[in-house]
Amino acid sequence: MANFEYIALDAKGEETTGTLKANDEADAINQLRKSGLYPTQVAPAGRGGVSGSAKRKVKKSSKSKAAAKSAKGGKVKGKVLMIFTRQLATLVDAGLPLLRGLTVLAKQEKNRNMAGAINHLADAVAGGSTFSEGLGQHPKIFDKLYVNMVKAGELGGVLELVLNRLAEYQEKAEKLKNKIVAAMVYPIVVIVIAIGILVFLMMVIVPKFEQIFAEMLNGAKLPALTRYVIGFSRWMQDYWWLVLGIFTILYICWKLIAASKGGRKALDRLALRIPLFGPIQLKSAISRFTRTLGTLVTSGVPILQALNITRDTAGNVIVADAIDNVHAAVREGDSVVAPLEASKIFPPMVISMVDVGEETGQLPDMLLKVADVYDDEVDNAVDGMTSLIEPIMIVVLALIVGTIVIALFLPMIEIIKQMNQ
């Protein structure tokens, strides 16, 4: 057996160092974990030990410093963060020390901002900081939910469990987000294509037919539908700048309203009431609220702190206000159910399940079950909306194009008659 030096975190998250005898590095890590310590560094004694290793880690190249600086100022996509969390959870769960896991992931990370952040995290841990303290230095990448869950895992000595929960949370959140984005993108793409076709027909095709009609009909009166279409085409050619200006003004007004507190609240309330889209928005907000709160409380984050974090990640001002009311009630010693019911945005099923969870002392588990139910609800709602919007869009597009085609075809009948004569 050989001597190994180690640096580890205890149950309170404080750093401790020492020496132990073990067959190899893996055996040393297992011994530390069994004694309730979480190793961040383990190295054979007499080879520079962990102190030498730490010194080597603390010495950063100018490139890694630049990467760390870049990471502090940059964001990463949710998918990149999700993959990092899952990989780190797998490495730590397999018994690999946190510092080594971060080093491995930093080498293989292709995203520049994420790689810089991971290198900075590794340096922070090697320098004696806790993992959660390192995460807190990158607020644009790791939000409050992430940092507080890791801190709770460090204090409870269950960091690998918390990382797994974080990875599961991010995977489900990313899946839900992609589902909603797909549902929103489809009708927007169809509308953009329809507008493009309409503009092309009005600005290019209709004027050419207008010339043909003027030359071949010798000033004869055109059918009413054809006159309306040609008149609209002329108006678009003369006043296209007005249409563009109106859309620009509407966009600026929408941005200004969304930037104000009252306007944001009005828009979010409207978003929950829009036919087809509103129910999906509400169900996704409920799923996000219950999953976030359930994951935080299950990981050991105090309920009041968990409600604050959940409010910040709600994504909708109306839902955030309801969570704020829940926070105030819980702080006064009341139950969660009453303010949820008073908000009038949470369905009776959610309120009933939360009530049962409070009575049985299994609120976190019940919240996660509600989140699973509403994930399925969002899937079904998105599929239903897509199947309903698709034929509606096709019919609307066919009516627009069909009307223009008929308007252009009607005078052709008269032209064909004249040619036959």
C-alpha positions as CSV (number, residue, x, y, z in Angstrom):
1,M,0.0,0.0,0.0
2,A,1.2,3.5,-0.8
3,N,0.6,6.9,0.8
4,F,-1.7,9.4,-1.0
5,E,-2.3,13.1,-0.3
6,Y,-5.7,14.5,-0.8
7,I,-7.8,17.6,-0.8
8,A,-11.5,17.1,-0.1
9,L,-14.7,18.8,0.9
10,D,-16.5,17.8,4.0
11,A,-20.3,17.7,4.6
12,K,-20.3,21.5,5.3
13,G,-18.5,22.2,2.1
14,E,-15.3,23.2,3.9
15,E,-11.9,22.1,2.5
16,T,-9.8,19.5,4.3
17,T,-6.4,18.0,3.5
18,G,-4.6,14.9,4.7
19,T,-2.8,11.7,3.9
20,L,-4.0,8.1,3.8
21,K,-2.8,4.6,2.8
22,A,-4.4,2.9,-0.2
23,N,-3.7,0.4,-3.0
24,D,-4.1,2.9,-5.7
25,E,-5.8,6.3,-6.5
26,A,-9.2,4.7,-7.0
27,D,-9.0,2.9,-3.6
28,A,-8.1,6.2,-2.0
29,I,-11.1,8.0,-3.5
30,N,-13.4,5.2,-2.3
31,Q,-12.0,5.4,1.2
32,L,-12.6,9.2,1.3
33,R,-16.1,8.9,-0.1
34,K,-17.0,6.2,2.5
35,S,-15.8,8.5,5.3
36,G,-18.1,11.3,4.1
37,L,-15.6,13.4,2.2
38,Y,-15.8,14.5,-1.3
39,P,-12.3,14.4,-2.9
40,T,-11.3,17.2,-5.3
41,Q,-7.7,16.1,-5.6
42,V,-5.8,12.8,-4.9
43,A,-2.2,12.3,-5.7
44,P,0.6,9.9,-4.6
45,A,2.8,11.4,-1.8
46,G,6.4,12.2,-2.5
47,R,5.7,13.2,-6.2
48,G,4.8,16.8,-5.6
49,G,1.6,15.6,-4.0
50,V,-1.6,17.6,-4.3
51,S,0.2,20.8,-3.4
52,G,2.5,20.5,-6.5
53,S,-0.5,19.5,-8.6
54,A,-2.4,22.5,-7.3
55,K,0.5,24.8,-8.2
56,R,0.7,23.4,-11.7
57,K,-3.1,23.9,-12.1
58,V,-3.1,27.4,-10.7
59,K,-0.4,28.4,-13.3
60,K,-2.5,29.4,-16.3
61,S,-1.2,30.1,-19.8
62,S,-2.2,33.4,-21.3
63,K,-4.5,31.4,-23.7
64,S,-6.5,29.8,-20.8
65,K,-6.7,33.2,-19.1
66,A,-8.2,34.7,-22.2
67,A,-10.6,31.8,-22.5
68,A,-11.7,32.3,-18.9
69,K,-12.2,36.0,-19.4
70,S,-14.1,35.2,-22.6
71,A,-16.4,32.8,-20.8
72,K,-17.2,35.3,-18.1
73,G,-18.6,37.6,-20.7
74,G,-20.3,35.1,-23.0
75,K,-23.3,32.9,-23.0
76,V,-23.7,29.3,-24.2
77,K,-26.7,27.5,-25.7
78,G,-28.8,25.4,-23.4
79,K,-27.9,22.2,-25.3
80,V,-24.1,22.9,-24.6
81,L,-24.7,23.3,-20.9
82,M,-27.0,20.2,-20.8
83,I,-24.3,18.0,-22.4
84,F,-21.6,19.4,-20.0
85,T,-23.8,18.7,-17.0
86,R,-24.6,15.1,-18.1
87,Q,-21.0,14.3,-18.9
88,L,-19.8,15.8,-15.5
89,A,-22.5,13.9,-13.6
90,T,-21.5,10.6,-15.3
91,L,-17.8,11.2,-14.5
92,V,-18.3,12.1,-10.9
93,D,-20.9,9.3,-10.4
94,A,-18.2,6.9,-11.7
95,G,-15.9,8.0,-8.9
96,L,-13.6,10.4,-10.8
97,P,-12.5,13.4,-8.7
98,L,-14.3,16.6,-9.6
99,L,-11.1,18.4,-10.6
100,R,-10.0,15.6,-13.0
101,G,-13.5,15.5,-14.5
102,L,-13.4,19.2,-15.2
103,T,-10.0,18.9,-16.8
104,V,-11.1,16.0,-19.0
105,L,-14.2,18.0,-20.2
106,A,-12.2,21.2,-20.8
107,K,-9.9,19.3,-23.2
108,Q,-12.8,18.0,-25.3
109,E,-15.1,21.0,-25.2
110,K,-15.4,22.6,-28.6
111,N,-17.5,25.7,-27.6
112,R,-15.0,28.5,-26.8
113,N,-17.0,30.1,-24.0
114,M,-17.8,26.8,-22.3
115,A,-14.2,25.6,-22.5
116,G,-13.0,28.9,-21.0
117,A,-15.6,28.5,-18.2
118,I,-14.6,24.9,-17.4
119,N,-10.9,25.8,-17.3
120,H,-11.7,28.6,-14.9
121,L,-13.8,26.2,-12.8
122,A,-10.9,23.8,-12.7
123,D,-8.5,26.5,-11.6
124,A,-10.9,27.7,-8.9
125,V,-11.4,24.2,-7.5
126,A,-7.6,23.6,-7.6
127,G,-7.1,26.9,-5.8
128,G,-9.3,25.9,-2.9
129,S,-12.7,27.3,-3.9
130,T,-15.8,25.2,-3.8
131,F,-17.4,24.2,-7.1
132,S,-20.5,26.3,-6.4
133,E,-18.3,29.4,-5.8
134,G,-16.6,28.8,-9.2
135,L,-20.0,28.5,-10.9
136,G,-21.2,31.7,-9.3
137,Q,-18.4,33.6,-11.2
138,H,-20.2,32.8,-14.5
139,P,-23.8,34.0,-14.1
140,K,-24.3,34.2,-17.8
141,I,-23.7,30.4,-18.1
142,F,-24.8,29.0,-14.8
143,D,-28.0,30.5,-13.4
144,K,-29.1,30.7,-9.8
145,L,-30.9,27.4,-10.0
146,Y,-27.7,25.7,-11.1
147,V,-25.4,27.3,-8.5
148,N,-27.8,26.7,-5.6
149,M,-28.4,23.1,-6.4
150,V,-24.7,22.4,-6.6
151,K,-24.2,24.3,-3.3
152,A,-26.9,22.1,-1.7
153,G,-25.2,19.0,-3.1
154,E,-21.8,20.1,-1.7
155,L,-23.3,20.7,1.8
156,G,-25.1,17.4,1.8
157,G,-22.2,15.5,0.4
158,V,-24.3,14.3,-2.5
159,L,-22.9,16.3,-5.4
160,E,-23.0,13.4,-7.9
161,L,-26.8,12.9,-7.1
162,V,-27.5,16.6,-7.6
163,L,-25.5,16.7,-10.9
164,N,-27.6,13.8,-12.1
165,R,-30.8,15.6,-11.2
166,L,-29.6,18.8,-12.9
167,A,-28.8,16.8,-16.0
168,E,-32.3,15.2,-16.0
169,Y,-33.9,18.6,-15.4
170,Q,-32.0,20.3,-18.3
171,E,-32.7,17.4,-20.6
172,K,-36.5,17.6,-20.0
173,A,-36.5,21.4,-20.1
174,E,-34.6,21.3,-23.4
175,K,-37.0,18.8,-24.9
176,L,-40.0,20.9,-23.8
177,K,-38.4,24.0,-25.2
178,N,-37.7,22.4,-28.6
179,K,-41.3,21.1,-28.7
180,I,-42.7,24.5,-28.1
181,V,-40.3,26.2,-30.6
182,A,-41.2,23.7,-33.2
183,A,-44.9,24.4,-32.7
184,M,-44.3,28.2,-33.0
185,V,-41.9,28.0,-36.0
186,Y,-44.3,26.0,-38.2
187,P,-47.1,28.6,-38.5
188,I,-44.6,31.4,-38.7
189,V,-42.8,29.8,-41.6
190,V,-46.0,29.2,-43.5
191,I,-47.2,32.8,-42.9
192,V,-43.8,34.1,-44.2
193,I,-44.0,31.9,-47.3
194,A,-47.6,33.0,-47.9
195,I,-46.7,36.7,-47.6
196,G,-43.7,36.1,-49.9
197,I,-45.9,34.5,-52.5
198,L,-48.5,37.3,-52.2
199,V,-45.9,40.0,-52.6
200,F,-44.3,38.3,-55.7
201,L,-47.7,37.9,-57.4
202,M,-48.8,41.5,-56.6
203,M,-45.5,43.1,-57.5
204,V,-44.4,41.0,-60.5
205,I,-47.1,38.8,-62.0
206,V,-50.2,41.0,-61.8
207,P,-48.6,44.1,-63.4
208,K,-47.5,42.0,-66.4
209,F,-51.1,40.6,-66.8
210,E,-52.4,44.2,-66.5
211,Q,-50.3,45.2,-69.6
212,I,-51.6,42.1,-71.5
213,F,-55.2,43.0,-70.7
214,A,-54.7,46.7,-71.7
215,E,-53.2,45.7,-75.1
216,M,-55.6,42.9,-76.0
217,L,-58.9,44.1,-74.6
218,N,-58.7,47.6,-76.0
219,G,-59.9,49.3,-72.9
220,A,-62.8,46.9,-72.3
221,K,-64.2,46.8,-68.8
222,L,-62.6,44.1,-66.6
223,P,-64.5,41.9,-64.2
224,A,-64.9,43.4,-60.7
225,L,-62.7,40.8,-59.0
226,T,-59.9,41.5,-61.5
227,R,-60.2,45.3,-61.0
228,Y,-59.9,44.8,-57.2
229,V,-56.8,42.6,-57.5
230,I,-55.1,45.0,-60.0
231,G,-56.0,48.0,-57.8
232,F,-54.4,46.3,-54.8
233,S,-51.4,45.5,-56.9
234,R,-51.0,49.2,-57.9
235,W,-51.4,50.3,-54.3
236,M,-48.7,47.9,-53.1
237,Q,-46.3,49.2,-55.9
238,D,-47.0,52.8,-54.9
239,Y,-47.1,52.5,-51.1
240,W,-44.9,49.5,-50.3
241,W,-42.8,51.9,-48.1
242,L,-45.9,52.7,-46.1
243,V,-46.6,49.0,-45.4
244,L,-42.9,48.5,-44.4
245,G,-43.1,51.6,-42.1
246,I,-46.3,50.4,-40.4
247,F,-44.7,47.0,-39.6
248,T,-41.6,48.8,-38.3
249,I,-43.6,51.1,-36.1
250,L,-45.7,48.2,-34.8
251,Y,-42.4,46.3,-34.0
252,I,-40.9,49.2,-32.1
253,C,-44.1,49.8,-30.2
254,W,-44.2,46.1,-29.2
255,K,-40.6,46.3,-28.0
256,L,-41.3,49.5,-25.9
257,I,-44.4,47.9,-24.4
258,A,-42.6,44.7,-23.6
259,A,-39.8,46.7,-21.9
260,S,-42.2,48.3,-19.4
261,K,-43.4,46.5,-16.3
262,G,-47.1,47.0,-17.0
263,G,-46.8,46.3,-20.7
264,R,-44.8,43.1,-20.1
265,K,-47.6,42.0,-17.7
266,A,-50.3,42.8,-20.2
267,L,-48.5,40.9,-23.0
268,D,-47.9,37.9,-20.8
269,R,-51.5,37.8,-19.7
270,L,-52.5,38.1,-23.4
271,A,-50.1,35.3,-24.3
272,L,-51.9,32.9,-21.9
273,R,-55.3,33.7,-23.5
274,I,-54.5,33.5,-27.2
275,P,-56.5,30.6,-28.7
276,L,-54.4,27.5,-29.5
277,F,-51.1,29.1,-28.3
278,G,-52.3,30.2,-24.9
279,P,-53.0,26.8,-23.4
280,I,-49.6,25.6,-24.6
281,Q,-47.9,28.6,-22.9
282,L,-49.7,28.0,-19.7
283,K,-49.0,24.2,-19.6
284,S,-45.3,24.8,-20.3
285,A,-45.1,27.4,-17.6
286,I,-46.8,25.1,-15.1
287,S,-44.4,22.3,-16.1
288,R,-41.4,24.6,-15.7
289,F,-42.6,25.9,-12.3
290,T,-43.3,22.5,-10.8
291,R,-40.2,20.8,-12.2
292,T,-37.9,23.6,-11.1
293,L,-39.4,23.8,-7.6
294,G,-39.5,20.0,-7.2
295,T,-35.9,19.6,-8.3
296,L,-34.6,22.3,-6.0
297,V,-36.5,21.1,-2.9
298,T,-35.5,17.5,-3.6
299,S,-31.9,18.5,-3.8
300,G,-31.9,20.2,-0.4
301,V,-32.5,23.8,-1.3
302,P,-34.7,25.6,1.4
303,I,-38.3,26.1,0.2
304,L,-38.2,29.9,0.4
305,Q,-34.9,30.1,-1.5
306,A,-36.3,27.6,-4.0
307,L,-39.4,29.7,-4.6
308,N,-37.2,32.8,-5.2
309,I,-35.2,30.9,-7.8
310,T,-38.3,29.5,-9.4
311,R,-39.9,32.9,-9.7
312,D,-36.8,34.2,-11.5
313,T,-37.0,31.3,-14.0
314,A,-40.8,31.4,-14.5
315,G,-40.6,33.0,-18.0
316,N,-44.0,34.7,-17.6
317,V,-44.8,37.7,-15.3
318,I,-48.3,36.4,-14.4
319,V,-46.9,33.0,-13.2
320,A,-44.0,34.8,-11.5
321,D,-46.5,37.0,-9.5
322,A,-48.4,33.8,-8.5
323,I,-45.1,32.3,-7.3
324,D,-44.3,35.5,-5.4
325,N,-47.6,35.2,-3.6
326,V,-46.8,31.6,-2.7
327,H,-43.4,32.8,-1.3
328,A,-45.1,35.4,0.9
329,A,-47.6,32.9,2.2
330,V,-45.0,30.3,3.0
331,R,-42.8,32.9,4.7
332,E,-45.8,33.6,7.0
333,G,-46.2,29.9,7.8
334,D,-49.2,29.3,5.5
335,S,-49.6,26.5,2.9
336,V,-48.7,26.6,-0.8
337,V,-52.2,25.7,-1.9
338,A,-54.2,28.8,-1.0
339,P,-52.1,31.4,-3.0
340,L,-52.0,28.9,-6.0
341,E,-55.8,28.7,-6.0
342,A,-56.2,32.4,-5.6
343,S,-54.1,33.1,-8.7
344,K,-56.8,31.5,-10.8
345,I,-54.2,30.3,-13.4
346,F,-53.4,26.9,-12.0
347,P,-55.9,24.1,-12.9
348,P,-57.7,22.3,-10.1
349,M,-55.6,19.1,-10.8
350,V,-52.4,20.9,-10.0
351,I,-53.8,22.4,-6.8
352,S,-55.2,19.0,-5.7
353,M,-51.9,17.2,-6.3
354,V,-49.9,20.0,-4.4
355,D,-52.5,19.8,-1.6
356,V,-52.0,16.0,-1.3
357,G,-48.2,16.4,-1.5
358,E,-48.3,18.9,1.4
359,E,-50.5,16.7,3.6
360,T,-48.4,13.6,3.0
361,G,-45.1,15.4,3.3
362,Q,-44.2,14.4,-0.3
363,L,-44.5,17.8,-1.9
364,P,-41.2,17.5,-4.0
365,D,-42.2,14.1,-5.5
366,M,-45.7,15.4,-6.2
367,L,-44.4,18.5,-8.0
368,L,-42.2,16.3,-10.2
369,K,-45.2,14.1,-11.0
370,V,-47.2,17.2,-12.0
371,A,-44.3,18.3,-14.2
372,D,-44.3,14.9,-16.0
373,V,-48.0,15.1,-16.5
374,Y,-47.8,18.5,-18.0
375,D,-44.9,17.6,-20.2
376,D,-47.2,15.0,-21.8
377,E,-49.9,17.6,-21.9
378,V,-47.7,20.0,-23.8
379,D,-46.7,17.2,-26.2
380,N,-50.3,16.4,-26.9
381,A,-51.3,20.0,-27.2
382,V,-48.5,20.8,-29.7
383,D,-49.4,17.7,-31.8
384,G,-53.1,18.7,-31.8
385,M,-52.3,22.4,-32.6
386,T,-50.0,21.4,-35.5
387,S,-52.6,19.0,-36.9
388,L,-55.2,21.7,-36.7
389,I,-53.1,24.6,-38.0
390,E,-51.7,22.7,-41.0
391,P,-55.0,22.3,-42.9
392,I,-56.1,25.9,-41.9
393,M,-52.9,27.3,-43.3
394,I,-53.2,25.3,-46.5
395,V,-56.8,26.5,-47.0
396,V,-55.9,30.1,-46.4
397,L,-52.9,30.0,-48.7
398,A,-55.0,28.3,-51.4
399,L,-57.8,30.9,-51.0
400,I,-55.3,33.8,-51.5
401,V,-53.5,32.3,-54.4
402,G,-56.7,30.9,-55.9
403,T,-58.4,34.3,-55.8
404,I,-55.5,36.0,-57.6
405,V,-55.4,33.2,-60.2
406,I,-59.2,33.4,-60.8
407,A,-59.0,37.2,-61.1
408,L,-56.3,36.9,-63.7
409,F,-58.1,34.1,-65.6
410,L,-61.5,35.8,-66.0
411,P,-60.3,38.4,-68.6
412,M,-58.5,35.6,-70.4
413,I,-61.9,34.1,-71.3
414,E,-62.8,37.3,-73.1
415,I,-59.4,37.4,-74.9
416,I,-59.9,33.8,-76.0
417,K,-63.3,34.6,-77.4
418,Q,-61.9,37.6,-79.4
419,M,-59.2,35.4,-80.8
420,N,-61.7,32.8,-81.9
421,Q,-63.8,35.4,-83.6
